[in-house]
Each structure stands twice: as C-alpha cells, then as structure tokens.
Amino acid sequence: MTPIPSQRRLVATVRGDVQGVGFRWFVQREAARLRLVGWVSNQADGSVEVVAEGDEEALGGLLLQLWDGPPGSAVSDVDVRHEPARGNLVGFTIRAAAHRGD
C-alpha cells in the first residue's frame, strides 16, 4: 500500500503508570475513533509504545489522549517522534511486547 502524501507517522513511548490499567485498549479505541492505523504494545521497561499513521489533525488528537490516558493511569512522559507515513499498516491492533517493528 502506498502512503497518501498528507499522511504522517507518530511513534510514541508513554511512561508512567500505564500498564495494567487498560491503556492499550484505550489507545486502540481512541485511534479507531480518529480513523488512524497502527499498533500499541506494552514494553518490558513498563512503558507503552504506540505507532500510528494518519493525518496531522488526527495524530494530534491521539497525542492529547496519550497524555490523558484512561482512568487509573498516570502518564509522566510521552516521547514522540514524527516520520513520513510508510503506508504498510492496516487497522489498529494491540501487539504482544515481543513484536518488534513493522
């Protein structure tokens, strides 16, 4: 699949109390609502990694939601990197922590 020129990729690492509180399901729901594609995964260090592609406005909306998190979470930091979209993602999935990249 070829990326649409207006599409971007957001790669984020969310730190804080973000595992065991439904954070991945929260991200999946918000990403679907914003019509983004990508994935979310717990990491061994206690963080959550998010990769999402879509238009800038939708990615900005997701970034705001990452800072808020679901009830019970406490986000202390969100490290963000923006890249050109690759166009290789379908849907928005929850991935196992053992999965590396796409």
C-alpha positions in Angstrom: 0.0 0.0 0.0 1.4 3.4 -1.0 1.1 6.1 1.7 -1.0 9.2 1.0 1.2 12.3 0.9 -0.8 14.1 3.6 -0.4 11.1 6.0 2.2 11.1 8.7 3.5 8.6 11.3 3.7 9.2 15.0 5.9 6.9 17.1 5.4 7.5 20.9 6.7 5.9 24.1 4.4 6.6 27.0 5.8 6.3 30.5 4.3 6.3 34.0 1.6 4.1 35.4 0.5 2.9 32.0 0.5 -0.9 32.3 -2.3 -2.9 33.9 -4.8 0.0 33.7 -6.3 -0.7 30.2 -4.0 1.7 28.4 -3.6 -0.3 25.3 -7.4 -0.8 24.9 -7.9 2.9 25.5 -5.3 3.8 22.8 -6.9 1.3 20.3 -10.4 2.7 20.9 -9.2 6.4 20.5 -7.1 5.5 17.4 -10.1 3.8 15.8 -12.3 6.8 16.6 -9.8 9.1 14.9 -9.5 6.7 11.9 -5.8 6.0 12.5 -4.0 2.8 11.6 -1.1 1.3 13.6 -0.5 -0.6 16.8 0.1 -0.3 20.6 2.3 -2.6 22.7 3.4 -2.9 26.3 7.2 -2.8 26.7 9.4 -4.7 29.1 10.5 -1.5 30.9 6.9 -0.7 31.9 6.3 1.8 29.1 3.7 1.6 26.2 4.8 2.0 22.6 2.4 3.5 20.1 2.8 3.6 16.3 0.0 5.4 14.4 -0.4 6.7 10.9 -3.0 9.2 9.6 -3.5 12.9 9.0 -1.8 15.5 11.2 -5.0 16.6 13.0 -6.0 13.0 14.0 -2.4 12.3 15.2 -2.5 15.5 17.3 -5.8 14.3 18.8 -4.3 10.9 19.6 -1.2 12.6 21.2 -3.5 14.6 23.5 -5.3 11.4 24.5 -1.9 9.7 25.2 -1.2 12.4 27.8 -4.6 12.0 29.4 -4.8 8.2 29.4 -7.6 6.1 30.8 -8.9 6.4 34.4 -6.3 4.7 36.7 -3.3 5.7 34.6 -0.8 8.3 35.4 1.3 9.5 32.4 4.6 11.0 33.4 6.1 11.4 29.9 5.4 10.9 26.3 8.4 10.8 24.0 7.3 11.5 20.4 8.9 11.2 17.0 7.2 12.2 13.7 8.1 10.4 10.5 6.7 10.1 7.0 4.0 7.5 6.7 5.1 4.1 5.4 1.6 3.0 4.3 2.1 -0.6 5.5 -0.4 -0.7 8.4 -3.9 -1.9 8.3 -6.4 -1.3 11.2 -5.2 -0.6 14.7 -4.0 -3.5 16.8 -2.8 -4.5 20.2 0.5 -6.3 19.8 2.5 -8.5 22.1 5.6 -6.9 23.7 7.8 -9.4 21.9 6.8 -7.9 18.5 9.5 -5.7 17.1 8.7 -3.1 14.4 6.6 -3.3 11.3 
